[in-house]
Amino acid sequence: REWRSPSQRSNRTLSFSLSLKRQTLWSMLPLLAVTVVNLVSVPLFYRYLGAEMYALWFYVLTFTGAFGFMDLGIGVAVGRYMGLALGKGDLEAVREYWGTGNAIVIPLLALMALLFTAVGVWFGPRWFNVAPSHVSLLRGSFIAGGAGLFLSYYGQYWLILSQAHLDFKFLGVLRTAISLLQVIPSIPLAWATGNPLILIGWAALTTLLQLGIFIWHARKTYRLGFSFAYARKTRAREMATYTSKTFGSMLVNALLGSVDRL
């Protein structure tokens, strides 16, 4: 074992502490930026969209939150096991966990997004007191919202990859930039169109851009793509218990956290 003097150990601890503080600040940056922007943007959205269109828009967004369990906890499990593998320096295991998760989560998220769209299109007009003339608009918003939902949650899966690599500066900068790009242009779009479908479509496009940057960064920095060839049934079984525990808490939090708003 490498011997270290007390001063070396102290310097290493101080360096780790400073690094942890910087990482925490980078993690907080998107939340702070979105909070500040929302304080200004929410009243403007309400003014430009009007009460009914704002309510319709907010209803679709809130319904999206009710599907916060849609990856069944697979992303969290993959992040945990990848983090352990990275700590051991086992890059083969990292690829296997990542590839296994990708092989499961893509069809799962696609299925959940279709379910969200179907429920919204069929039951949305029944549950939401929308004017008959706006039924098609509500259904179109759910269709666009379903596409955005898939892109958002699959983007979260790639976000977890960066978290496992402790790449918080990259995440802080990207998420802040995408949040501002999503919200700020939406204000003139709301003013010009008064149409929530346009805003949901714009949000889906910015989420697609974020996903593309996640994939590009992972290939360049971590040398990881989709890695389907590394998918293993043994890794899926290994992560299954942890996934089931995570899914339970996600299901409760997503449903109970959104039902009152709905």
C-alpha positions in Angstrom: 0.0 0.0 0.0 1.1 3.5 -0.7 2.1 5.3 2.5 0.9 8.8 3.0 1.9 11.3 5.7 -0.7 13.0 7.9 -0.3 16.2 5.8 -0.8 14.4 2.6 -3.9 12.7 3.9 -5.1 16.1 5.1 -4.5 17.7 1.7 -6.3 14.9 0.0 -9.3 15.2 2.3 -9.4 19.0 1.7 -9.2 18.5 -2.1 -12.0 16.0 -2.0 -14.1 18.4 0.2 -13.6 21.3 -2.2 -14.4 19.0 -5.2 -17.6 17.9 -3.5 -18.6 21.5 -2.9 -18.0 22.4 -6.5 -20.0 19.4 -7.7 -22.9 20.3 -5.4 -22.9 23.9 -6.7 -23.0 22.6 -10.3 -25.9 20.3 -9.4 -27.8 23.2 -7.9 -27.3 25.5 -10.9 -30.2 24.1 -13.1 -32.6 24.3 -10.2 -31.7 27.9 -9.4 -31.9 29.0 -13.0 -35.3 27.4 -13.6 -36.6 28.8 -10.4 -35.6 32.4 -11.3 -36.9 32.0 -14.9 -40.2 30.5 -13.7 -40.9 33.5 -11.4 -40.9 35.7 -14.5 -42.4 33.3 -17.1 -45.4 31.8 -15.3 -47.4 35.1 -15.1 -46.5 35.8 -18.7 -47.7 32.3 -19.9 -50.9 32.8 -18.0 -51.5 36.2 -19.6 -50.6 35.1 -23.2 -52.3 31.8 -23.2 -55.4 32.8 -21.2 -57.0 30.9 -18.4 -58.4 27.9 -20.4 -55.4 27.3 -22.6 -53.0 27.7 -19.6 -55.1 25.2 -17.7 -55.1 22.8 -20.6 -51.3 23.1 -21.0 -50.7 22.6 -17.2 -53.1 19.6 -17.2 -51.0 17.8 -19.8 -47.8 18.6 -18.0 -49.1 17.5 -14.7 -50.4 14.2 -16.3 -46.9 13.7 -17.5 -45.6 13.9 -13.9 -48.0 11.1 -13.0 -45.9 8.9 -15.3 -42.8 9.5 -13.3 -42.5 5.7 -12.7 -42.4 4.9 -16.4 -38.8 3.4 -16.4 -39.8 1.2 -13.4 -36.6 2.3 -11.6 -34.2 0.7 -14.1 -32.3 3.9 -14.6 -31.5 4.3 -10.9 -30.5 0.6 -10.7 -28.2 0.9 -13.7 -26.6 4.0 -12.2 -26.0 2.3 -8.9 -24.3 -0.8 -10.4 -22.3 1.2 -12.9 -21.0 3.4 -10.1 -19.9 0.3 -8.2 -18.2 -1.1 -11.3 -16.5 2.2 -12.0 -15.2 2.3 -8.5 -13.6 -1.1 -9.0 -12.3 -0.1 -12.4 -14.3 -2.9 -14.1 -15.0 -1.3 -17.4 -16.4 -4.5 -18.9 -19.1 -4.6 -16.2 -19.9 -1.0 -16.8 -20.6 -1.7 -20.5 -22.7 -4.8 -19.6 -24.8 -2.9 -17.1 -25.3 0.0 -19.5 -26.0 -2.2 -22.5 -28.5 -4.3 -20.5 -30.3 -1.2 -19.2 -30.5 0.2 -22.8 -31.9 -3.0 -24.2 -34.7 -3.0 -21.5 -35.4 0.7 -21.1 -35.9 1.7 -24.8 -38.9 -0.6 -25.6 -40.2 -0.1 -22.0 -40.3 3.7 -22.4 -41.7 3.5 -25.9 -44.6 1.3 -24.5 -45.2 3.7 -21.6 -45.2 6.7 -23.9 -47.8 5.0 -26.1 -49.9 4.2 -23.0 -49.7 7.8 -21.9 -50.8 9.0 -25.3 -53.7 6.5 -25.5 -54.9 7.3 -22.0 -54.7 11.1 -22.7 -56.4 10.9 -26.1 -59.2 8.7 -24.9 -59.8 9.8 -21.3 -58.4 13.4 -21.4 -61.5 15.1 -22.8 -63.6 13.2 -20.3 -61.5 14.1 -17.2 -60.7 17.7 -18.2 -63.6 20.1 -18.7 -62.4 21.3 -22.1 -64.7 23.2 -24.5 -65.9 21.0 -27.4 -64.0 23.2 -29.9 -60.7 22.4 -28.0 -61.0 18.6 -27.8 -58.8 18.1 -30.8 -56.2 20.5 -29.4 -56.1 18.6 -26.1 -55.7 15.3 -27.9 -52.9 16.7 -30.1 -51.2 18.0 -27.0 -51.3 14.5 -25.4 -49.8 13.1 -28.6 -46.9 15.6 -28.6 -46.6 15.1 -24.8 -46.2 11.4 -25.3 -43.3 12.0 -27.7 -41.8 14.5 -25.3 -42.3 12.0 -22.4 -40.2 9.3 -24.1 -37.4 11.8 -25.0 -37.4 13.2 -21.5 -37.1 10.0 -19.6 -34.7 8.4 -22.1 -32.6 11.6 -21.7 -32.8 11.0 -17.9 -31.3 7.6 -18.5 -28.3 9.1 -20.2 -28.1 11.8 -17.5 -27.6 8.9 -15.0 -24.6 7.8 -17.0 -22.9 11.2 -16.6 -23.8 11.1 -12.9 -22.2 7.7 -12.5 -19.0 9.3 -14.0 -19.4 12.2 -11.5 -19.5 14.6 -14.5 -21.6 17.2 -12.7 -20.1 20.3 -14.3 -21.2 19.0 -17.7 -24.7 18.2 -16.4 -25.0 21.6 -14.7 -24.1 23.5 -17.8 -26.2 21.4 -20.2 -29.3 21.2 -18.1 -29.2 25.0 -17.4 -28.8 25.8 -21.0 -31.5 23.5 -22.2 -33.9 24.8 -19.5 -33.4 28.4 -20.6 -33.7 27.4 -24.3 -36.9 25.6 -23.5 -38.5 28.4 -21.4 -37.3 31.7 -22.8 -38.4 31.1 -26.5 -41.7 29.7 -25.2 -42.7 33.1 -24.0 -42.8 34.8 -27.4 -44.3 31.6 -28.8 -47.1 31.8 -26.3 -47.6 35.5 -27.1 -47.7 34.9 -30.9 -49.8 31.8 -31.0 -51.7 31.3 -27.6 -51.4 27.6 -28.4 -50.2 25.1 -25.7 -49.6 22.5 -28.4 -46.9 24.7 -29.9 -45.2 25.0 -26.4 -45.4 21.2 -25.8 -43.9 20.6 -29.3 -41.1 23.1 -28.6 -40.3 21.4 -25.3 -40.1 18.0 -27.1 -37.6 19.5 -29.6 -35.3 20.9 -27.0 -35.5 17.6 -25.1 -34.4 15.8 -28.3 -31.5 18.2 -28.6 -30.5 17.5 -25.0 -30.6 13.7 -25.7 -28.4 14.2 -28.8 -25.8 16.1 -26.7 -25.9 13.4 -24.0 -25.3 10.6 -26.5 -22.5 12.6 -28.3 -20.8 13.4 -25.0 -21.0 9.8 -23.8 -19.4 8.5 -27.0 -16.6 11.1 -26.8 -15.9 11.2 -23.1 -16.8 7.7 -21.7 -16.5 5.7 -25.0 -20.0 4.4 -24.5 -22.7 4.2 -27.0 -25.9 2.1 -26.8 -23.8 -1.0 -26.2 -26.5 -3.5 -27.1 -23.9 -6.1 -27.8 -22.9 -6.1 -24.1 -26.5 -6.8 -22.8 -26.5 -9.8 -20.5 -29.4 -11.7 -18.8 -27.2 -12.2 -15.8 -26.9 -8.4 -15.3 -30.6 -8.0 -15.7 -31.3 -10.6 -13.0 -28.6 -9.0 -10.8 -30.3 -5.6 -11.0 -33.9 -6.9 -10.7 -34.2 -6.8 -6.8 -32.9 -3.3 -6.5 -35.1 -2.2 -9.4 -38.2 -3.6 -7.8 -37.5 -1.7 -4.6 -36.9 1.6 -6.4 -40.0 1.1 -8.6 -42.3 0.9 -5.5 -41.2 4.3 -4.1 -41.3 5.9 -7.6 -44.8 4.7 -8.2 -46.1 6.0 -4.9 -44.3 9.4 -5.3 -45.4 9.9 -8.9 -49.0 9.1 -8.4 -49.6 10.7 -5.0 -47.5 13.7 -6.0 -49.7 14.4 -9.1 -53.2 13.2 -8.3 -54.0 16.4 -6.2 -52.9 18.6 -9.1 -54.8 16.6 -11.6 
